[in-house]
């Protein structure tokens, strides 16, 4: 199954295409921007364009394009954070490569959609082995090779020979003439801007996307994403955060006793991360409530929602210190109810 088409980032794509056509595209490129905005998808698009052998690139129809869109082109390799391989700290190169191919296959089955890697995932130094081995080989099918390294800031040291780390640096600093490295997260940086609403709406209409994001209205999803589709993809965690935020809103509308019960179940001090996600979802819901209330002429409800937003922002900041989620939740609900 091909990965989803690339939407948006037209200006950046035009700039990269001009550099490639002029033969001045750097051999090592860094794309940076907010998480979930599509940096790795742009990198894969650029890889496809560099491998395409037609006049109008990427054509989407030639063998190179078809294989690239299926994430199966032997000369377009994608490396990104994954769970550490258990056991040996220095696993064989072929084992590491097989692991990455399996991880890429999982992303292919999901049409190229994936959640942000969690804190246990990284690009370990043992990844340098297959990277250096592949970089040393001639292209298998195209005239050049392209390596995409996603979330490159997650490259971490490993207890192994220092020669391995030096090999990675040498690859990036002095890549072969027929090799391009595209890092997302050091030579030139192209910043990606948030996707406009029209591109986001097109993406949200894709069946694969609809099944991967929370079951919310399109307007709510647009507000939650802020132009970054990947911000919506996170499995049950994000859906649960939206659900918890809705409970807080409902409790705020239900009176003092309901608010106290909801605050008691808001979470422990050890769950500040989940509570912060709840507050982020609550901000989106409050903005949506204010918009709907304004449209319907309910000025009082709109004003309460708008006045509660800075209180929620303060609560988010407080989660970074030793604040108690239950007290923060009560304070937030009181603001939503118009009691402060």
C-alpha positions as CSV (number, residue, x, y, z in Angstrom):
1,X,0.0,0.0,0.0
2,X,1.5,3.4,-1.0
3,X,2.1,5.9,1.7
4,X,-0.3,8.9,1.9
5,X,0.3,11.7,-0.7
6,X,2.3,14.7,0.5
7,X,0.1,17.7,1.1
8,X,1.3,21.3,1.7
9,X,4.9,22.7,2.1
10,X,4.7,23.8,-1.6
11,X,7.2,26.7,-1.1
12,X,9.8,24.5,0.5
13,X,9.3,21.7,-2.1
14,X,9.8,24.3,-4.9
15,X,13.0,25.6,-3.3
16,X,14.4,22.1,-2.8
17,X,13.4,21.1,-6.4
18,X,15.2,24.2,-7.7
19,X,18.4,23.3,-5.8
20,X,18.2,19.7,-7.0
21,X,17.7,20.8,-10.7
22,X,20.6,23.2,-10.4
23,X,22.9,20.6,-8.9
24,X,23.4,22.7,-5.8
25,X,21.4,20.6,-3.3
26,X,23.6,19.9,-0.3
27,X,24.6,16.3,0.2
28,X,23.6,16.6,3.9
29,X,20.3,18.4,4.7
30,X,18.5,19.1,8.0
31,X,14.8,19.7,8.0
32,X,13.5,21.1,11.2
33,X,10.1,22.2,12.6
34,X,7.4,21.3,15.1
35,X,6.8,17.6,15.8
36,X,4.2,16.0,13.5
37,X,4.4,18.7,10.9
38,X,5.5,16.3,8.1
39,X,9.3,16.6,8.1
40,X,10.0,12.9,7.4
41,X,7.3,12.8,4.7
42,X,8.9,15.8,3.0
43,X,12.3,14.0,3.3
44,X,10.8,10.9,1.7
45,X,9.3,13.0,-1.1
46,X,12.7,14.6,-1.7
47,X,14.3,11.1,-1.8
48,X,11.7,10.0,-4.3
49,X,12.4,13.1,-6.5
50,X,16.1,12.5,-6.4
51,X,15.7,8.9,-7.5
52,X,13.0,9.5,-10.2
53,X,14.4,9.3,-13.8
54,X,11.7,11.1,-15.6
55,X,11.7,14.7,-16.8
56,X,8.9,15.8,-14.5
57,X,10.0,14.7,-11.1
58,X,8.7,13.0,-9.0
59,X,6.5,11.5,-11.7
60,X,4.8,9.1,-9.4
61,X,4.6,6.4,-12.2
62,X,8.1,5.2,-12.9
63,X,9.6,2.2,-11.1
64,X,11.6,4.4,-8.8
65,X,8.6,6.4,-7.7
66,X,6.4,3.4,-7.2
67,X,9.0,1.6,-5.1
68,X,9.7,4.8,-3.1
69,X,6.0,5.4,-2.4
70,X,5.7,1.7,-1.3
71,X,8.8,2.3,1.0
72,X,10.5,-0.5,-0.8
73,X,13.1,1.2,-2.9
74,X,16.5,-0.4,-2.2
75,X,18.2,3.0,-2.7
76,X,15.9,5.0,-0.4
77,X,16.5,3.9,3.2
78,X,14.7,5.3,6.2
79,X,16.1,5.1,9.7
80,X,14.3,6.4,12.8
81,X,14.1,5.9,16.6
82,X,13.0,2.4,17.8
83,X,13.1,0.2,20.9
84,X,16.6,-0.9,21.8
85,X,17.4,-4.4,20.6
86,X,17.6,-6.5,23.7
87,X,20.6,-8.5,24.7
88,X,23.8,-7.8,22.9
89,X,24.9,-4.1,23.1
90,X,26.6,-4.5,19.7
91,X,24.2,-6.6,17.6
92,X,25.3,-7.8,14.1
93,X,24.7,-5.4,11.3
94,X,22.3,-7.7,9.4
95,X,20.1,-8.0,12.6
96,X,19.9,-4.2,12.9
97,X,19.1,-3.8,9.2
98,X,16.4,-6.5,9.4
99,X,14.9,-4.7,12.4
100,X,14.7,-1.4,10.5
101,X,13.2,-3.1,7.5
102,X,10.5,-4.6,9.7
103,X,9.8,-1.2,11.4
104,X,9.5,0.4,7.9
105,X,7.1,-2.3,6.9
106,X,4.9,-1.5,9.8
107,X,4.8,2.1,8.8
108,X,4.0,1.1,5.2
109,X,1.1,-1.0,6.4
110,X,-0.2,2.1,8.2
111,X,0.1,4.2,5.0
112,X,3.1,6.0,6.4
113,X,1.3,7.2,9.6
114,X,2.9,6.7,12.9
115,X,2.8,8.1,16.5
116,X,5.6,10.2,17.9
117,X,8.3,7.8,19.3
118,X,8.1,7.6,23.0
119,X,11.0,8.3,25.4
120,X,12.3,4.7,25.3
121,X,13.0,4.9,21.6
122,X,16.2,6.2,20.1
123,X,18.7,5.9,17.2
124,X,21.4,3.8,18.8
125,X,25.0,3.8,17.7
126,X,24.8,0.3,16.4
127,X,22.7,1.8,13.6
128,X,26.0,3.1,12.2
129,X,27.0,-0.4,11.1
130,X,24.3,-0.9,8.5
131,X,24.4,2.8,7.6
132,X,28.1,2.7,6.8
133,X,27.8,-0.6,5.0
134,X,25.0,0.6,2.8
135,X,26.6,3.9,2.1
136,X,29.8,2.1,0.9
137,X,27.9,0.1,-1.7
138,X,26.9,1.2,-5.2
139,X,23.2,2.0,-5.8
140,X,21.2,-1.1,-6.3
141,X,18.7,0.3,-8.8
142,X,18.9,4.1,-9.2
143,X,21.8,6.4,-10.0
144,X,22.2,7.4,-6.4
145,X,21.3,6.5,-2.8
146,X,19.3,8.5,-0.3
147,X,19.2,8.0,3.5
148,X,16.5,9.6,5.6
149,X,17.2,9.8,9.3
150,X,14.1,10.8,11.2
151,X,14.3,12.4,14.6
152,X,18.1,12.7,14.3
153,X,18.3,14.4,17.7
154,X,17.6,11.0,19.2
155,X,21.0,9.6,18.2
156,X,22.5,8.4,21.5
157,X,26.0,7.1,22.5
158,X,26.4,3.4,23.0
159,X,29.1,1.4,24.9
160,X,31.0,0.5,21.8
161,X,34.1,1.5,19.9
162,X,34.6,5.2,19.3
163,X,35.3,4.4,15.7
164,X,31.6,3.8,15.1
165,X,30.6,7.3,16.1
166,X,33.4,8.8,14.0
167,X,32.2,6.8,11.0
168,X,28.7,8.3,11.3
169,X,30.1,11.9,11.5
170,X,32.4,11.2,8.5
171,X,29.4,9.9,6.5
172,X,27.5,13.1,7.2
173,X,30.4,15.4,6.7
174,X,31.8,13.7,3.6
175,X,29.1,11.6,1.9
176,X,29.9,9.9,-1.4
177,X,29.1,11.9,-4.6
178,X,26.1,9.7,-5.3
179,X,24.7,9.8,-1.8
180,X,22.3,12.2,0.0
181,X,21.5,12.3,3.7
182,X,18.3,14.0,4.8
183,X,18.0,14.5,8.6
184,X,14.9,15.7,10.3
185,X,15.7,17.5,13.5
186,X,24.6,19.7,9.6
187,X,24.8,21.8,7.1
188,X,21.7,23.6,5.9
189,X,18.3,23.8,7.6
190,X,14.9,24.2,5.9
191,X,12.2,25.1,8.4
192,X,8.7,23.6,7.7
193,X,5.7,25.8,8.5
194,X,2.4,24.4,9.8
195,X,0.1,23.1,7.1
196,X,-2.8,25.4,6.1
197,X,-6.3,24.4,6.8
198,X,-7.0,23.4,3.2
199,X,-4.2,20.8,3.3
200,X,-5.1,19.6,6.7
201,X,-8.8,19.1,5.7
202,X,-7.6,17.1,2.7
203,X,-5.5,14.9,4.9
204,X,-8.2,14.4,7.4
205,X,-10.5,13.2,4.6
206,X,-8.1,10.3,3.9
207,X,-9.6,7.0,5.2
208,X,-6.3,5.9,6.7
209,X,-6.1,9.2,8.6
210,X,-9.7,9.1,9.8
211,X,-9.1,5.8,11.5
212,X,-5.9,7.0,13.1
213,X,-7.0,10.2,14.8
214,X,-9.4,10.8,17.7
215,X,-13.1,10.6,16.9
216,X,-13.7,14.4,17.0
217,X,-15.2,16.9,14.7
218,X,-13.0,18.2,11.9
219,X,-12.9,21.7,13.5
220,X,-11.8,20.2,16.8
221,X,-9.1,18.2,15.1
222,X,-7.8,21.2,13.2
223,X,-7.5,23.1,16.4
224,X,-5.8,20.2,18.1
225,X,-3.3,19.7,15.3
226,X,-2.3,23.4,14.7
227,X,-1.2,22.5,11.3
228,X,0.7,19.3,12.3
229,X,-1.1,16.1,11.4
230,X,1.3,13.9,13.4
231,X,0.2,15.7,16.6
232,X,-3.1,13.9,16.3
233,X,-1.7,10.4,16.0
234,X,-0.9,8.9,19.3
235,X,-3.2,6.0,19.8
236,X,-5.3,5.7,22.9
237,X,-3.3,8.2,24.9
238,X,-4.5,11.2,22.9
239,X,-8.1,9.8,22.8
240,X,-8.0,9.3,26.5
241,X,-6.7,12.9,27.1
242,X,-9.6,14.3,25.1
243,X,-12.0,12.1,27.0
244,X,-10.6,13.3,30.4
245,X,-10.8,16.9,29.2
246,X,-14.5,16.5,28.3
247,X,-15.1,15.1,31.8
248,X,-13.6,18.2,33.3
249,X,-15.8,20.4,31.1
250,X,-18.9,18.4,32.1
251,X,-18.0,18.5,35.8
252,X,-17.5,22.3,35.6
253,X,-21.1,22.6,34.2
254,X,-22.4,20.3,37.0
255,X,-21.9,22.3,40.1
256,X,-19.5,22.3,43.1
257,X,-20.0,18.7,44.2
258,X,-19.4,17.3,40.7
259,X,-16.3,19.4,40.4
260,X,-14.9,18.1,43.7
261,X,-15.5,14.5,42.6
262,X,-13.8,15.1,39.2
263,X,-10.9,16.9,40.8
264,X,-10.3,13.9,43.1
265,X,-10.0,11.6,40.1
266,X,-7.8,14.0,38.1
267,X,-4.6,12.0,38.7
268,X,-1.7,11.7,41.1
269,X,1.5,13.7,41.2
270,X,3.2,10.8,39.4
271,X,0.9,11.3,36.4
272,X,1.7,14.9,35.6
273,X,2.4,14.0,32.0
274,X,-1.0,12.6,31.4
275,X,-2.6,15.5,33.2
276,X,-0.7,18.0,31.1
277,X,-2.1,16.2,28.0
278,X,-5.5,16.6,29.5
279,X,-5.0,20.3,29.9
280,X,-3.8,20.7,26.3
281,X,-6.9,18.9,25.1
282,X,-9.0,21.1,27.4
283,X,-7.6,24.3,25.7
284,X,-8.7,23.0,22.3
285,X,-12.2,22.2,23.7
286,X,-12.5,25.6,25.3
287,X,-11.6,27.4,22.1
288,X,-14.1,25.3,20.3
289,X,-16.8,26.1,22.9
290,X,-16.0,29.8,22.6
291,X,-16.3,29.6,18.8
292,X,-19.6,27.8,18.8
293,X,-21.1,30.0,21.6
294,X,-20.1,33.1,19.7
295,X,-21.6,31.8,16.5
296,X,-24.9,31.1,18.3
297,X,-25.0,34.4,20.1
298,X,-24.3,32.9,23.6
299,X,-22.0,35.7,24.7
300,X,-21.9,34.6,28.4
301,X,-20.7,31.1,27.6
302,X,-18.1,32.4,25.1
303,X,-16.7,34.8,27.6
304,X,-16.4,32.2,30.4
305,X,-14.6,29.9,28.0
306,X,-12.2,32.6,26.9
307,X,-11.5,33.7,30.5
308,X,-10.7,30.1,31.5
309,X,-8.1,29.7,28.8
310,X,-5.3,31.7,30.6
311,X,-6.1,29.7,33.8
312,X,-5.6,26.4,32.0
313,X,-2.3,27.8,30.5
314,X,-1.1,28.7,34.0
315,X,-2.1,25.2,35.2
316,X,0.0,23.7,32.3
317,X,3.0,25.6,33.5
318,X,2.4,24.5,37.1
319,X,2.5,20.9,36.1
320,X,6.3,21.3,35.4
321,X,6.9,21.9,39.1
322,X,5.6,20.2,42.3
323,X,1.9,21.2,41.8
324,X,-0.9,18.9,42.8
325,X,-3.1,17.9,39.8
326,X,-6.2,17.7,41.9
327,X,-6.0,21.3,43.0
328,X,-5.1,22.4,39.5
329,X,-8.1,20.6,38.1
330,X,-10.4,22.2,40.7
331,X,-9.0,25.6,39.9
332,X,-9.5,25.0,36.1
333,X,-13.1,23.8,36.6
334,X,-13.9,26.8,38.7
335,X,-12.6,29.1,36.0
336,X,-14.7,27.2,33.4
337,X,-17.7,27.6,35.6
338,X,-17.1,31.3,35.9
339,X,-16.4,31.2,39.7
340,X,-13.0,33.1,39.3
